[in-house]
Amino acid sequence: MDRFGRGLAVLTLRVEPGHPVCTDPHATMAWSATLTPSLKTDVSWRSMVGHGGSEPIQMRFEGAGFVVVQPYEDRSRVGISEL
């Protein structure tokens, strides 16, 4: 059996009531229709110059379901040019 090939790895995150999940909007690929998405902003002078600890804009998901994210928002960093 051949275990080598090309593909794209994704992560599936479980969201449960009372335990929201925040993701990078550029890495977020899909989510369950049962979730309520919103945008969470944390813009400060540090994030404007690139020294913030997290992304200035994140997606927040509440409810029960799944969020699918890709590990890298910049596909060129991992050698993927197109899907």
WOJO-V88036 format. One record per residue. N is the residue number from 0. RES is the residue in one letter. SS is DSSP state (H for helix, E for strand, C for the rest). PSI is psi in whole degrees, -180 to 180 (999 if undefined). D_FIRST is the distance of its C-alpha to the first C-alpha in Angstrom with 2 decimals. Layout:
<<N;RES;SS;PSI;D_FIRST> <N;RES;SS;PSI;D_FIRST>>
//
This chain:
<<0;M;C;132;0.00> <1;D;C;126;3.81> <2;R;C;15;6.34> <3;F;C;150;9.27> <4;G;C;-173;11.65> <5;R;C;147;15.17> <6;G;C;-178;16.81> <7;L;C;125;19.80> <8;A;C;139;20.12> <9;V;E;160;22.97> <10;L;E;138;24.88> <11;T;E;121;26.46> <12;L;E;130;29.82> <13;R;E;133;31.69> <14;V;E;131;35.40> <15;E;E;151;37.87> <16;P;C;133;41.60> <17;G;C;-5;43.65> <18;H;E;76;40.74> <19;P;C;158;40.36> <20;V;E;136;37.58> <21;C;E;137;38.36> <22;T;E;162;35.95> <23;D;E;127;36.30> <24;P;C;-31;37.08> <25;H;C;-23;35.06> <26;A;C;-14;31.88> <27;T;E;126;32.43> <28;M;E;-39;30.39> <29;A;E;162;31.30> <30;W;E;161;33.05> <31;S;C;145;34.03> <32;A;C;-17;37.19> <33;T;C;-8;38.68> <34;L;C;154;38.99> <35;T;E;108;42.08> <36;P;E;150;41.29> <37;S;E;166;43.97> <38;L;E;135;44.42> <39;K;E;125;45.43> <40;T;E;144;47.31> <41;D;C;71;48.20> <42;V;C;124;49.96> <43;S;C;173;52.08> <44;W;H;-31;53.41> <45;R;H;-42;50.69> <46;S;H;-28;47.88> <47;M;H;-29;49.72> <48;V;C;9;49.56> <49;G;C;18;45.95> <50;H;C;14;46.73> <51;G;C;161;46.07> <52;G;C;-17;43.72> <53;S;C;176;41.83> <54;E;C;138;41.42> <55;P;C;-27;44.86> <56;I;E;128;43.55> <57;Q;E;156;40.96> <58;M;E;137;39.92> <59;R;E;131;40.82> <60;F;E;130;39.37> <61;E;E;151;41.27> <62;G;C;-146;40.76> <63;A;C;125;37.76> <64;G;E;-154;34.37> <65;F;E;149;31.54> <66;V;E;133;31.46> <67;V;E;125;28.41> <68;V;E;153;28.68> <69;Q;E;146;26.78> <70;P;C;-27;26.87> <71;Y;C;128;28.53> <72;E;C;-24;31.31> <73;D;C;97;31.29> <74;R;H;-24;28.01> <75;S;H;-23;29.12> <76;R;H;-22;28.88> <77;V;H;15;25.10> <78;G;C;24;24.67> <79;I;C;118;24.39> <80;S;C;-32;27.01> <81;E;C;157;26.44> <82;L;C;999;24.40>>
//
